[in-house]
Amino acid sequence: MKLTELPRRTAATVETVEDLSPNDAIARRLRELGFVSGERVEVMAAGPFSAEPLLVQIGFTRFALRRAEAARIRVVQTVEQAA
């Protein structure tokens, strides 16, 4: 699923960042920011107009991403286990 499809406050794991072209600068920058395979990610909130931007937390860092940028990030929803 795309990060934009993830329900708010639901844990997920980054699967991949999709490149739209060879040497895609936006995809490369997203990976540099920490959106790499295996990282835990969560959509914290969405903006008031057209749910833009998305407030996304990866690790202990939060980023505001445009929906077009977040749609490039493929995630797998994490199954939380009770202790």
Summary of the structure (lengths in Angstrom):
residues: 83
radius of gyration: 12.3
end to end distance: 26.8
largest distance: 44.2
contacts: 220
relative contact order: 0.32
helix: 18%
strand: 41%
